Amino acid sequence: MVALVQPGKLAVGMLFNHIWSMAGPDDRADISTTYPQPFLNCNLGGGLAVGVSSEVSTNWEADQRVTAPLLFSVSKVALLGKRPTSLSVAAGPVVACPDGGGDWRFRFAVTFLYPR
């Protein structure tokens, strides 16, 4: 499920899903995982944007259930040859995680755009 509003230069929303096991062999582990991803982006013009998001993952079958990084991002839409492409980088602390989890998350993404 996705919810999105775009007031002015902002894009505010949430991507949400939940996965659970419903059938299968009894010796297989049960699955029950929730994944909300709230986000806020501000378009600065010229294809440049900044944002903040979190990718909270909750495993309801585990003792230590929650992993929650807080990501700060910068993205730029540019031409790669003749193809519009979004280039983005994000980094931020992990504010909650099971024992032994990482302290930071980093991301670099290239998204090819196909406008109508």
Backbone hydrogen bonds in HBPLUS format (Angstrom, degrees):
<---DONOR---> <-ACCEPTOR-->    atom                        ^
c    i                          cat <-CA-CA->   ^        H-A-AA   ^      H-
h    n   atom  resd res      DA  || num        DHA   H-A  angle D-A-AA Bond
n    s   type  num  typ     dist DA aas  dist angle  dist       angle   num
A0016-PHE N   A0001-MET O   2.82 MM  15  5.24 158.7  1.87 159.5 162.9     1
A0003-ALA N   A0014-MET O   2.93 MM  11  5.34 156.3  1.99 150.1 157.8     2
A0014-MET N   A0003-ALA O   2.93 MM  11  5.34 148.6  2.03 142.4 149.7     3
A0005-VAL N   A0012-VAL O   2.90 MM   7  5.46 157.0  1.95 160.1 167.8     4
A0012-VAL N   A0005-VAL O   2.93 MM   7  5.46 170.2  1.94 165.5 168.6     5
A0010-LEU N   A0007-PRO O   3.08 MM   3  5.48 161.3  2.11 135.1 134.6     6
A0043-ASN N   A0009-LYS O   2.79 MM  34  5.13 175.1  1.79 154.5 154.6     7
A0011-ALA N   A0041-ASN O   2.86 MM  30  5.06 145.3  1.98 145.2 148.3     8
A0041-ASN N   A0011-ALA O   2.84 MM  30  5.06 158.1  1.89 146.0 153.3     9
A0013-GLY N   A0039-PHE O   3.10 MM  26  5.51 163.7  2.13 149.7 150.0    10
A0039-PHE N   A0013-GLY O   2.91 MM  26  5.51 156.3  1.97 152.0 149.8    11
A0015-LEU N   A0037-GLN O   3.13 MM  22  5.01 160.0  2.17 121.5 125.8    12
A0037-GLN N   A0015-LEU O   2.69 MM  22  5.01 145.3  1.81 159.7 166.1    13
A0017-ASN N   A0035-TYR O   3.25 MM  18  5.34 141.5  2.41 115.7 126.7    14
A0035-TYR N   A0017-ASN O   2.84 MM  18  5.34 157.5  1.89 171.9 168.1    15
A0019-ILE N   A0033-THR O   2.84 MM  14  5.26 160.2  1.88 154.1 160.1    16
A0033-THR N   A0019-ILE O   2.81 MM  14  5.26 162.0  1.84 156.7 162.7    17
A0021-SER N   A0031-ILE O   2.81 MM  10  4.98 145.0  1.93 136.8 137.0    18
A0028-ARG N   A0025-PRO O   3.22 MM   3  5.60 165.3  2.25 111.4 115.4    19
A0060-TRP N   A0032-SER O   2.85 MM  28  5.46 148.1  1.95 166.6 176.2    20
A0034-THR N   A0058-THR O   2.91 MM  24  5.12 155.8  1.97 144.3 150.8    21
A0058-THR N   A0034-THR O   2.88 MM  24  5.12 166.8  1.90 154.6 157.6    22
A0056-VAL N   A0036-PRO O   3.17 MM  20  5.66 131.4  2.42 170.5 173.9    23
A0054-SER N   A0038-PRO O   3.16 MM  16  5.82 150.5  2.25 158.3 161.9    24
A0040-LEU N   A0052-VAL O   2.92 MM  12  5.45 146.0  2.04 159.9 169.6    25
A0052-VAL N   A0040-LEU O   2.87 MM  12  5.45 151.2  1.96 152.4 162.0    26
A0042-CYS N   A0050-VAL O   2.75 MM   8  5.44 163.5  1.78 167.1 171.8    27
A0050-VAL N   A0042-CYS O   3.08 MM   8  5.44 156.0  2.14 145.3 149.9    28
A0044-LEU N   A0048-LEU O   2.79 MM   4  5.43 156.8  1.84 148.2 155.1    29
A0048-LEU N   A0045-GLY O   3.20 MM   3  5.65 168.4  2.21 114.9 118.4    30
A0077-VAL N   A0047-GLY O   2.80 MM  30  4.71 148.0  1.90 124.2 135.0    31
A0049-ALA N   A0075-SER O   2.93 MM  26  5.23 153.3  2.00 148.4 148.7    32
A0075-SER N   A0049-ALA O   2.87 MM  26  5.23 163.1  1.90 150.0 152.5    33
A0051-GLY N   A0073-SER O   3.00 MM  22  5.04 150.6  2.09 135.3 134.7    34
A0073-SER N   A0051-GLY O   2.86 MM  22  5.04 167.0  1.88 135.2 138.9    35
A0053-SER N   A0071-LEU O   2.90 MM  18  5.24 150.8  1.98 146.8 155.5    36
A0071-LEU N   A0053-SER O   2.75 MM  18  5.24 160.2  1.79 159.1 163.6    37
A0057-SER N   A0067-THR O   2.84 MM  10  5.22 161.4  1.88 154.5 160.9    38
A0067-THR N   A0057-SER O   2.92 MM  10  5.22 147.8  2.03 146.6 156.5    39
A0059-ASN N   A0065-ARG O   2.95 MM   6  4.83 161.7  1.98 133.0 135.2    40
A0062-ALA N   A0059-ASN O   3.18 MM   3  5.66 170.4  2.19 118.6 121.5    41
A0068-ALA N   A0096-ALA O   2.71 MM  28  5.02 155.4  1.77 148.4 147.0    42
A0095-VAL N   A0068-ALA O   2.80 MM  27  5.65 141.1  1.95 153.3 151.3    43
A0070-LEU N   A0093-PRO O   2.85 MM  23  5.70 163.2  1.88 167.9 170.5    44
A0072-PHE N   A0091-ALA O   2.91 MM  19  5.53 175.5  1.91 139.2 140.5    45
A0091-ALA N   A0072-PHE O   3.04 MM  19  5.53 153.0  2.12 144.5 150.1    46
A0074-VAL N   A0089-VAL O   2.98 MM  15  5.66 154.0  2.05 161.7 170.1    47
A0089-VAL N   A0074-VAL O   3.01 MM  15  5.66 158.0  2.06 159.2 165.7    48
A0076-LYS N   A0087-LEU O   2.85 MM  11  5.35 151.2  1.93 151.3 161.0    49
A0087-LEU N   A0076-LYS O   2.88 MM  11  5.35 171.2  1.89 150.3 151.8    50
A0078-ALA N   A0085-THR O   2.82 MM   7  5.42 162.6  1.85 160.1 162.6    51
A0085-THR N   A0078-ALA O   2.74 MM   7  5.42 156.7  1.79 160.5 168.5    52
A0080-LEU N   A0083-ARG O   2.82 MM   3  5.21 171.5  1.83 147.2 149.3    53
A0083-ARG N   A0080-LEU O   3.22 MM   3  5.21 155.1  2.29 121.3 118.3    54
A0113-LEU N   A0084-PRO O   2.92 MM  29  5.40 166.4  1.94 154.7 152.8    55
A0086-SER N   A0111-THR O   2.80 MM  25  5.02 168.4  1.82 151.9 154.1    56
A0111-THR N   A0086-SER O   2.87 MM  25  5.02 160.6  1.91 147.4 153.5    57
A0088-SER N   A0109-ALA O   2.96 MM  21  5.24 160.6  2.00 153.2 154.8    58
A0109-ALA N   A0088-SER O   2.89 MM  21  5.24 162.4  1.92 145.7 149.5    59
A0090-ALA N   A0107-ARG O   2.84 MM  17  5.01 155.3  1.90 143.4 146.0    60
A0107-ARG N   A0090-ALA O   2.80 MM  17  5.01 145.6  1.92 153.4 148.8    61
A0092-GLY N   A0105-ARG O   3.06 MM  13  5.58 141.8  2.21 153.1 156.4    62
A0105-ARG N   A0092-GLY O   2.89 MM  13  5.58 155.9  1.95 162.2 170.4    63
A0094-VAL N   A0103-ASP O   2.75 MM   9  5.14 155.9  1.81 136.2 133.3    64
A0101-GLY N   A0098-PRO O   3.01 MM   3  5.63 149.4  2.11 146.1 144.8    65
